[in-house]
Amino acid sequence: MTDRELINLAFSALENAYAPYSGFRVGAALECADGSVFLGCTVENASFGDTVCAERCAVVKAVSEGRREFRRIAVAAASGEYCLPCGSCLQVLREFSPDDMVILGVRGDGRYVSYKLSALLPRTSIKSAMDELTQDSE
């Protein structure tokens, strides 16, 4: 699948976004290591902390279907800025992804930037620290 095809899927997911409070609708298309793709969209809640980002929506759908290795994600918004995952989403992606996972941040006009996960979340993940703690206690 090309970057453009993945981006188009992210824009299609954006159509289902529920963002009545912020108006910032986001769609994501997550490509797994086996080539399958899961879509996600923003789902806001009046209790803003309970909002689910598009990226985490796609991850939860993939994990619930047995996928736990991710290759790429396209994150799109109808905005003049490149749409990139927030810190929480980056950490969730890191839980299941290698450092070289590709993140495509997409603007409303379809232009995009590409980063490796390690460039956006450069330090050791919480998962690595937790794995070390678990090994120490055994």
URSUL-V106293 format. One record per residue. RES is the residue in three letters. SS is DSSP state (helix for helix, strand for strand, loop for the rest). Layout:
RES:SS  RES:SS
This chain:
MET:loop  THR:loop  ASP:helix  ARG:helix  GLU:helix  LEU:helix  ILE:helix  ASN:helix  LEU:helix  ALA:helix  PHE:helix  SER:helix  ALA:helix  LEU:helix  GLU:loop  ASN:loop  ALA:loop  TYR:strand  ALA:loop  PRO:loop  TYR:loop  SER:loop  GLY:loop  PHE:loop  ARG:loop  VAL:strand  GLY:strand  ALA:strand  ALA:strand  LEU:strand  GLU:strand  CYS:strand  ALA:loop  ASP:loop  GLY:loop  SER:loop  VAL:strand  PHE:strand  LEU:strand  GLY:strand  CYS:strand  THR:loop  VAL:strand  GLU:loop  ASN:loop  ALA:loop  SER:loop  PHE:helix  GLY:helix  ASP:helix  THR:loop  VAL:strand  CYS:loop  ALA:helix  GLU:helix  ARG:helix  CYS:helix  ALA:helix  VAL:helix  VAL:helix  LYS:helix  ALA:helix  VAL:helix  SER:helix  GLU:loop  GLY:loop  ARG:loop  ARG:loop  GLU:loop  PHE:strand  ARG:strand  ARG:strand  ILE:strand  ALA:strand  VAL:strand  ALA:strand  ALA:strand  ALA:loop  SER:loop  GLY:loop  GLU:loop  TYR:loop  CYS:loop  LEU:loop  PRO:loop  CYS:loop  GLY:helix  SER:helix  CYS:helix  LEU:helix  GLN:helix  VAL:helix  LEU:helix  ARG:helix  GLU:helix  PHE:helix  SER:strand  PRO:strand  ASP:strand  ASP:strand  MET:strand  VAL:strand  ILE:strand  LEU:strand  GLY:strand  VAL:strand  ARG:loop  GLY:loop  ASP:loop  GLY:loop  ARG:loop  TYR:strand  VAL:strand  SER:strand  TYR:strand  LYS:strand  LEU:helix  SER:helix  ALA:helix  LEU:helix  LEU:loop  PRO:loop  ARG:loop  THR:loop  SER:loop  ILE:helix  LYS:helix  SER:helix  ALA:helix  MET:helix  ASP:helix  GLU:helix  LEU:helix  THR:helix  GLN:helix  ASP:helix  SER:helix  GLU:loop
